[in-house]
Amino acid sequence: MAGVEQQKHDIAISSHIGTSLQAVRVGKGQDLTNIAQNLHIQQKYLEAIERLDDKALPSLGYVLGYIRSYALHLGMDAQEAVTRYKSDIECPENLGIRDCPHYVPKRKIRVPKGSLAAGFVLSCMLGVVTWYGLKSDTYPAQFMSKPIQQISSLSGDSHSPSPSNPDSISLVAIGPSWVQIKDGNNDVLISRIMLPGEIFETNRQNLPLLSLRDAGAIELYRGGKRIGPIGQKGASGENIPLSEAFPQ
């Protein structure tokens, strides 16, 4: 009896989101190799998540996307899974950069002497703030005044857009990447970071132009048919005409 109680105690201590994901997967009789292929996630990363081995995983932004996709695939609450992972690894509220010490600025800021130097510093700061405001994922998606498309999420066994409209153009995120799409009038339809499992749909007639930071993290669908990744992993692109490659 003492041995059984000790075993239960050890299981309770070792329980984390990785063991929960593994238990649900095994209970559903699903093979980790097939899940990795369906989610476009390397199997070694899924194994590391189940072990809660954060040192064997890439940057936190990618890992949270992997956990979200994995939980959705198993029919679990994705947000709860992400929250549990952050708690399990004792992730700070300010994520920052892993293994990088926090910088605490001094209260006293020395301003360069002279009006020209001060004006130059202020101009640089304004430029940085403006660029960050345009690129940062802390801002919601920017849509047209009369949007006909929206960001949504794929869940369960659904891994592709609906083929209901033959002129539809869909972007499916299999990894995190900043994405911006403008229409033929140069209006911004979306400008944000898409996470794995998210999908953005628009119409060919909008003449969409795509700019992105990681071409390998975004897959293209036309009329519900998968074309494949926009480009190689880590490659960026600017003003890519998505409507021109439609088959005639």
C-alpha positions in Angstrom: 0.0 0.0 0.0 2.8 2.4 0.8 4.4 1.8 -2.6 1.1 2.5 -4.4 0.6 5.7 -2.4 4.1 6.8 -3.2 3.6 6.2 -6.9 0.4 8.3 -6.9 2.3 11.0 -5.1 5.1 10.9 -7.7 2.6 11.1 -10.6 0.8 14.1 -9.0 4.1 15.9 -8.6 5.3 15.2 -12.1 1.9 16.2 -13.7 2.2 19.1 -16.1 0.6 20.2 -19.4 3.0 17.8 -21.3 1.8 14.8 -19.5 -1.9 15.9 -20.0 -1.4 16.3 -23.7 0.3 12.9 -23.8 -2.4 11.2 -21.8 -5.2 12.6 -24.1 -3.2 11.6 -27.2 -2.7 8.0 -26.0 -6.3 7.8 -24.9 -7.4 8.8 -28.4 -5.0 6.2 -29.9 -3.1 8.8 -32.0 0.4 8.4 -33.1 2.8 11.3 -32.5 4.4 10.9 -35.9 1.1 11.4 -37.7 0.2 14.4 -35.5 3.5 16.0 -36.3 2.9 15.6 -40.1 -0.7 17.0 -39.8 0.4 20.0 -37.8 3.6 20.7 -39.7 5.5 20.6 -36.4 8.8 18.6 -36.0 8.1 15.5 -33.9 11.1 16.2 -31.6 9.4 19.4 -30.5 6.1 17.6 -29.7 8.2 15.0 -27.7 9.9 17.8 -25.8 6.6 19.4 -25.0 5.3 16.2 -23.6 8.5 16.0 -21.5 8.3 19.7 -20.6 11.9 20.0 -21.8 11.9 23.7 -22.6 15.7 23.6 -23.3 15.1 21.3 -26.3 12.5 23.7 -27.8 12.9 26.8 -29.9 11.9 30.4 -28.9 8.9 30.8 -26.7 6.7 32.4 -29.4 7.0 29.3 -31.5 6.5 26.9 -28.6 3.2 28.6 -27.5 1.9 28.3 -31.1 2.9 24.6 -31.1 1.1 24.0 -27.8 -2.0 25.8 -29.1 -2.1 23.8 -32.3 -1.4 20.5 -30.5 -4.2 21.1 -27.9 -6.7 22.1 -30.6 -5.9 19.0 -32.5 -6.7 16.9 -29.5 -9.9 18.7 -28.8 -8.5 20.4 -25.6 -8.8 24.0 -24.5 -5.9 25.8 -26.3 -5.8 28.8 -24.1 -5.8 26.7 -20.9 -3.0 24.6 -22.4 -0.9 27.7 -23.1 -1.6 29.1 -19.6 -0.6 25.9 -18.0 2.7 25.7 -20.0 3.6 29.2 -18.9 2.9 28.2 -15.3 4.8 24.9 -15.5 8.0 26.6 -16.8 7.5 29.6 -14.4 7.4 32.0 -17.3 7.5 35.7 -16.3 4.6 37.9 -17.3 7.0 40.0 -19.3 8.2 37.3 -21.7 11.1 39.2 -23.2 14.0 37.1 -24.6 14.8 33.8 -23.0 17.9 33.7 -20.8 18.4 37.4 -21.2 18.6 39.5 -18.0 16.0 42.2 -17.6 17.3 45.8 -18.1 16.1 48.3 -15.5 16.7 51.8 -16.8 18.1 54.5 -14.5 15.7 57.1 -13.3 18.0 59.9 -14.3 18.2 60.4 -18.0 20.9 62.7 -19.3 19.8 64.8 -22.2 22.6 65.8 -24.7 23.5 69.5 -24.4 22.4 71.7 -27.2 19.1 72.0 -29.0 20.3 70.4 -32.2 21.4 67.2 -30.4 18.2 67.1 -28.4 16.1 67.5 -31.6 18.1 64.7 -33.2 17.4 62.3 -30.3 13.7 63.1 -30.3 13.5 62.5 -34.0 15.1 59.1 -33.7 12.8 58.1 -30.8 9.7 59.2 -32.9 10.9 57.1 -35.8 11.3 54.0 -33.6 7.9 54.4 -32.0 6.2 54.9 -35.4 7.9 51.8 -36.9 7.0 49.7 -33.8 3.4 50.9 -33.9 3.1 49.7 -37.5 4.9 46.3 -37.0 4.1 45.3 -33.4 1.7 42.4 -32.7 0.4 44.3 -29.7 -1.9 46.1 -32.0 -5.0 44.4 -33.4 -5.5 43.6 -37.1 -6.2 46.6 -39.2 -9.1 46.1 -41.6 -10.8 48.1 -44.3 -13.8 50.3 -43.4 -16.0 47.6 -45.0 -14.1 44.4 -44.4 -15.2 41.2 -46.2 -12.6 39.0 -44.6 -11.6 38.2 -41.0 -8.9 36.3 -39.0 -10.3 33.0 -37.7 -8.9 29.8 -36.2 -8.8 26.2 -37.4 -9.6 23.6 -34.8 -10.2 19.9 -34.4 -9.5 17.9 -37.5 -9.9 20.8 -39.9 -6.6 21.9 -41.4 -7.6 23.8 -44.5 -10.0 26.5 -45.6 -13.4 25.8 -47.0 -13.5 25.5 -50.9 -16.8 27.3 -51.1 -15.5 30.2 -53.2 -13.2 29.4 -56.2 -11.8 32.9 -56.1 -11.0 32.8 -52.4 -7.4 33.3 -51.3 -6.5 32.0 -47.9 -3.4 32.2 -45.7 -2.9 29.6 -43.0 -0.3 30.1 -40.4 1.8 27.0 -39.5 4.2 29.1 -37.5 4.3 32.6 -36.2 5.0 35.4 -38.7 4.2 39.0 -39.2 1.8 39.4 -42.2 0.5 42.4 -44.0 -1.9 42.4 -46.9 -2.9 45.4 -49.0 -5.6 45.5 -51.7 -5.5 47.1 -55.1 -6.2 50.5 -53.6 -3.3 50.2 -51.3 -5.6 49.9 -48.3 -4.3 47.6 -45.5 -6.5 44.6 -45.0 -4.4 43.1 -42.2 -1.2 43.9 -40.5 -0.3 41.7 -37.5 1.5 38.6 -36.4 -0.4 35.4 -37.3 -0.1 32.4 -34.9 -0.2 28.7 -35.9 -3.8 27.6 -36.6 -5.0 31.1 -37.7 -6.4 31.7 -41.1 -7.0 34.9 -43.1 -9.3 34.9 -46.2 -9.8 37.4 -48.9 -10.9 37.5 -52.5 -8.9 37.4 -55.7 -10.8 40.5 -57.0 -9.2 42.5 -54.2 -5.8 42.2 -55.9 -4.1 41.4 -52.6 -0.4 42.2 -52.2 1.4 40.2 -49.4 4.4 41.2 -47.3 5.6 38.9 -44.6 8.7 38.1 -42.4 8.7 34.3 -42.5 7.6 32.8 -45.9 7.9 29.3 -44.6 5.4 29.9 -41.8 2.5 30.8 -44.0 0.7 28.4 -46.4 -1.3 29.6 -49.4 -4.7 28.2 -50.4 -6.6 29.2 -53.5 -10.3 28.2 -53.8 -9.8 25.9 -50.8 -6.9 24.0 -52.6 -3.5 24.0 -50.8 -0.7 25.5 -52.9 2.0 25.2 -50.2 4.2 27.6 -48.2 4.8 31.0 -49.6 8.6 30.4 -49.6 11.5 29.0 -47.6 11.5 29.2 -43.8 13.0 32.4 -42.6 12.8 34.2 -45.9 10.9 37.5 -46.1 8.8 39.0 -48.9 7.3 42.3 -49.9 4.3 43.1 -52.1 3.8 39.6 -53.5 0.8 39.6 -55.9 -1.4 36.7 -54.7 -3.9 37.0 -57.5 -1.6 36.6 -60.4 -0.7 32.9 -59.9 -4.3 31.7 -60.3 -4.6 29.0 -63.0 -6.4 30.3 -66.0 
